[in-house]
Amino acid sequence: MTGFGSSLATAWERFGRLCVGIDPHDALLDEWGLPRNAVGVSEFGLRVVEAAAGRVGVVKPQVAFFERFGSAGFAALEQVIAAARRAGLLVIADAKRGDVGSTMAGYAQAWLEPGSPLEADAVTLNPYQGVGSLAPAIELASRTGKGVFLLAATSNPEGVRQQQARLDDADGGSTTVAAHIVAEVDALNRAGGPTDVGSLGVVIGATLDLQPFGIPAPGGPVLPVLAPGFGAQGATLDGAAERFGALAPGLIVAESRGVLGGDPALLSARIDARAEEVRHVRVR
Ligand SMILES: O=C(O)c1cc(=O)[nH]c(=O)n1[C@@H]1O[C@H](COP(=O)(O)O)[C@@H](O)[C@H]1O
């Protein structure tokens, strides 16, 4: 079985590090001349998939923009995910799920179980209830060759205080919450056995000064780092590899509005151009 980490490595090799977000905001639906309903988000998602296929390796549908239309929105999301996977794209469902372990099993089944209507290649998870509470998703991912990304240091300014809060270590020192989450995911990847790129990753915003988070260098396989915040949220590619430091080898440049905004007829050209710029970031 090829695990998510290996598929990611192949996608990086072929296309580079750009991940195109599929975020059908109302403003973008308007700009693209699409209705603000489930038909609109479905058409939007399918057009992004068509433009992204063969140009990038990974897409990240933002579940929220589909979920707001209820069952019709979820049906649209099912179509978009299935079309993307058929087109050979890796799909990270940005659902940011998290709950007590017994409930987490349900979320895991929804997003990671082969054959599930919403089956993706990876899903974003929220570790606020403890990394251990996410075990059912992490275990299912390991069994089925899927991936997960745990929020560690998010791109929004409201997260900083909480994510830089310090936890006491057994040796009398302390670690930030973000560093703790990264270390836990790194340890899980190491426990998963030898591989070049791990299947378990973290989310670290590209907008941040990472120094105060004290995030340790991964000691296991390359740690996938989903990095949103480029483009619309202001982070630039200039200096990105330096900002991420020891985390740069796992960098995934996630961008939604930055590539989606503008003339929809030029979307493929925008993706091509951005993918090329991202290929110039020296991640290793
Ligand atoms: O998990 C995410 O992808 C995520 C984490 C984070 O810290 N910040 C963040 O912006 N995101 C998501 O990344 C996307 C960013 O979109 P743009 O700002 O339009 O590129 C949105 O779907 C956000 O929900």
The ligand as an SDF file (V2000), in Angstrom:
LIG
                    3D

 24 25  0  0  0  0  0  0  0  0999 V2000
   -6.0480   24.4310    7.8140 O   0  0  0  0  0  0  0  0  0  0  0  0
   -6.0020   25.3530    6.9950 C   0  0  0  0  0  0  0  0  0  0  0  0
   -5.8820   25.1390    5.7930 O   0  0  0  0  0  0  0  0  0  0  0  0
   -5.9020   26.7240    7.5000 C   0  0  0  0  0  0  0  0  0  0  0  0
   -5.2180   26.8940    8.6890 C   0  0  0  0  0  0  0  0  0  0  0  0
   -4.7910   28.1690    9.0750 C   0  0  0  0  0  0  0  0  0  0  0  0
   -4.0780   28.3510   10.0330 O   0  0  0  0  0  0  0  0  0  0  0  0
   -5.1480   29.2260    8.2980 N   0  0  0  0  0  0  0  0  0  0  0  0
   -5.8960   29.0920    7.1480 C   0  0  0  0  0  0  0  0  0  0  0  0
   -6.1330   30.1010    6.4720 O   0  0  0  0  0  0  0  0  0  0  0  0
   -6.3470   27.8480    6.7770 N   0  0  0  0  0  0  0  0  0  0  0  0
   -7.2200   27.6660    5.6110 C   0  0  0  0  0  0  0  0  0  0  0  0
   -6.4700   27.9480    4.4270 O   0  0  0  0  0  0  0  0  0  0  0  0
   -7.2660   28.6600    3.4790 C   0  0  0  0  0  0  0  0  0  0  0  0
   -6.6180   30.0040    3.2320 C   0  0  0  0  0  0  0  0  0  0  0  0
   -7.2640   30.6790    2.2130 O   0  0  0  0  0  0  0  0  0  0  0  0
   -6.6480   31.9900    1.5150 P   0  0  0  0  0  0  0  0  0  0  0  0
   -6.3430   32.9440    2.5950 O   0  0  0  0  0  0  0  0  0  0  0  0
   -7.7460   32.4490    0.6230 O   0  0  0  0  0  0  0  0  0  0  0  0
   -5.4210   31.5340    0.7560 O   0  0  0  0  0  0  0  0  0  0  0  0
   -8.6690   28.7190    4.0660 C   0  0  0  0  0  0  0  0  0  0  0  0
   -9.3970   27.5920    3.5980 O   0  0  0  0  0  0  0  0  0  0  0  0
   -8.4430   28.5930    5.5550 C   0  0  0  0  0  0  0  0  0  0  0  0
   -9.5240   27.9970    6.2210 O   0  0  0  0  0  0  0  0  0  0  0  0
  1  2  2  0
  2  3  1  0
  2  4  1  0
  4  5  2  0
  4 11  1  0
  5  6  1  0
  6  7  2  0
  6  8  1  0
  8  9  1  0
  9 10  2  0
  9 11  1  0
 11 12  1  0
 12 13  1  0
 12 23  1  0
 13 14  1  0
 14 15  1  0
 14 21  1  0
 15 16  1  0
 16 17  1  0
 17 18  2  0
 17 19  1  0
 17 20  1  0
 21 22  1  0
 21 23  1  0
 23 24  1  0
M  END
$$$$
